[in-house]
Amino acid sequence: MAVELVIFDCDGVLVDSERISVRVGTAALRRLGWTIDETEYAERFVGCSNEYWDEQVGETPPGWRDQITQEYLAAMAAELCAIEGIESALDRLDIPKCVASNGRHANVRKSLELTGLARHFDGRVFSAEDVARGKPAPDLFLHAAATMGAAPEGCVVIEDSPFGVRAAMSAGMRCLAFAGGLTPPSRLTGLGATLFHDPTTIPDLITTLP
């Protein structure tokens, strides 16, 4: 079926934020007494919904969550950049596109503005806040497709985490998985997605999907 819509995850696909969130999150959990390193944090939490993260962390001391939020926002403002090659891909892509992220609307909007990518997605940003269940449930992708007037089978999802790939597969959508980021390719293999390493190839890869 012809591609009607390309749905981009944000963190790790459009913006290089996951290294920041892993560093900040690992340090914060270690202050709570967790024995966790950045590799384990990435495996457990990269791509997850805020609800999943909250469930796993559990109760925290007063002010702890506000502190980690401020640390994250400060690091993002100082360090965030677009994924190398993604802007070139977006400029070449002449198919309708949107963002569907497990992140909160405010955070996604800020990330896109900081990296200069907001112009590509004006009014077409969807968040797990919009649905009952975030990824790996298919709800967010299905909501984005319905709002954009596209059939699930006409959508291609661009993801970088097992949570996101599973959500795309559950939604009945085709998926390209970025294997050049924080998630090891081995964790993306065998989930049903087509792996790629160079974001500039996204427009060409879309044309070759069955």
N, C-alpha and C positions, 0 to 999 in steps of 0.2 A: 504494500500500500504506500502511496505517496506520503511524504512527510508533511504534516500540516503545522506542527508546532515543535520547537526545541525547548525543553525545560532544563534550565541550568540550576544545579545546586550552587550555593554561594561559597561557603568556607571550604577552601582547598581546591575549588574548581575555578572560581572567578578571582578570589582574593587569597593571598598567602597568609591566612590568619591562624591556621591550625597549629603551627609551630609556636605561635604566641600563646594560644589558649592552653596548649599542653604544658608549656613551661610555667605559666601562671597557675594553672589548675593543680599541677603536681606539687608545686611549692605550698599551695594552700592546704592541700590534703595532708601533706607531711606536717604542717603546723597543728593539724588535728590529731596527729599521732599515727597516721597511716604509714606503713612501710611500702612505699610505691615509688617506682622510678618513671621517667618519661616514656619509656617503651611500653610499660604495662598500662600507663594512663592512656596512651594513644590507642592501644588495643581495646581497652574497655569502653572508652568514652568518645573517641572521634566519630562524629556523624550522628551521635545519639540525640534524642530530644531533651529539652530542659527537664521534662517530667521524669524521664529515666534517670538523669543525673541526680535530681533531687531525691529520688527513691533510693538510689545507691548510697548517697552521702548520708542521708538521714538527718537527725537533729544536729544543730550546730550552735555554738555559743552566740549570744547576742552581738550583733554587729559584724559577725564573720562574713556573712554573705555580702553585705554592703562593702566590706573591705576588698573582697576578691573582685567585685564588680568594678570598683574604682581602679584597682591594679590593672585589670584587663583593659579598661577603657584608656588608661594612660599609656599602656604599652602599644595598643592599637594606634592611637594618635601619633605616637613617635615612630613606629616601625612598619605599619601596614603598607603593603604594596600589592599591585595586581599580579596574578600568576603570569609568569613570563610567556608571551605569545598569545594570551587570551584576547587581548584587545584587537590584534590583527585578525583573529578568527571571527570575532564579533563584527568587525567592519566588513568582512567578506560574506557574512551569512545573510542571505536575502529571504530567509524563511522566518515567519513570526516566532518570537522567542519571549521567554519569561523566566523569572527566578522562582524557585520553590525551595525554601530553606527551613530546617528545623529551628533556626535561630529566631529570635523575636524581631518583629517588624522594625523597631527602633535601631537594633544592632545591625540588621541587614542594610537598612537605609544608610546608616552612618558609614558602613564598610564600603558601599558602592560610591558614596560621595567622596570619601577620603582617597579612593583610588581612581576617580574620574570615570568610573564605569556606569554611573547612574543614568547617563544619557541614553544608554542602550535599552533601558528597562522602565522607562517612565510609565507609572501606573500599572505595571505588570510584575509586581512583586508579591509573592504569596508566602505565608509563614505558617508554621505549625500552630500558631495562635488562632488560625482561621478554622481549624478542624478539631474533631474530638481526639484524634490520635495522630501523633507525629510518626515519622519514619522509625522503624521499618514497616509500619502499616502503610497501605496504599492511599489512604485518605487524602493526603496533601496533594499528591500528583493528580489524582482523579478530580479534586476540587479545582486545581489550576487548569486542567484540560477542559472541564465543563465551563468554567468562567471564560476561557479563551475561545470556546466554540469548536474544540477539536475532539475527535474520537480518540480513545486511548490507543488504539492500534495505529493511529496516525501520528503518535508522539514519539520523540526520541529524547531520552533523559541523559544528561551529562552529569555523572556522579564520580565520587572518589572514595566512598566508604562502603563497607558491607551493608550497613544499615540502609543506605540510599539505594544500592543496587537491588537489595531484596524488596524494597518498596516499589521500585520500578517494575520488577518482574511480577510482583503481586498485582500491580495495576494493569498488567497486560501490555506494557510498553517496551519498546526496544531501548537498549541502554549502551552507552559508551562509558567506560570506566577509566578515569585518569590514573595511570599506574606510575606516574612520575612524581608523585607527591609524598606525603607522610606515610600513607598506608602501603605496606609492602605488596607487590604484585601477587604474591602467593595467597594473600587474604582476599583478593578479588577474583582469583581464578576459580572456574567451576561454578559460578553463580548465575551464568547465563548472559553476562555482558561481554561486549567486545572491548578488549583492553587497548589503550593507546598511551604514548609517552609524550608526544609533542602536541600541545594545544593548537598550534597553527594548522594542523591537519584535520581539525574537526569538520569544517565544511566539506572537504573531500570525502572523509569517512562516512558522513551522513548519506552521501549519494551512492555508496556501495553497500549499504545495509539491505538485507533481504526484506 
